[in-house]
Amino acid sequence: MVKTLTIMDDAYEMLKQRKGKDESFSDTIRRICQQRAQPNLSQFAGILPMANERAAEFHRSAKETRRQINKAFEKRRKELEKQWRA
């Protein structure tokens, strides 16, 4: 069975860009719809270790920033304490 579809020019261009050389538009639509409906788990391989590394780097950076802020705060507190006592 064949159906006729009307699509906007921009949608046609997007579909045309994703269409393989020896692939029909119907094949392209099937492939795209299948990819969205059933994600391939291999696409996610290696994501968690990278996420863990980024999380660890963020934690180290936050810890160092917190240390610097505390140091600056303590220095300023001591300066104000001296001024107040004088």
Secondary structure as UniProt FT lines:
FT   HELIX           9..18
FT   TURN            21..22
FT   HELIX           25..37
FT   HELIX           41..44
FT   TURN            45..46
FT   HELIX           47..85
//
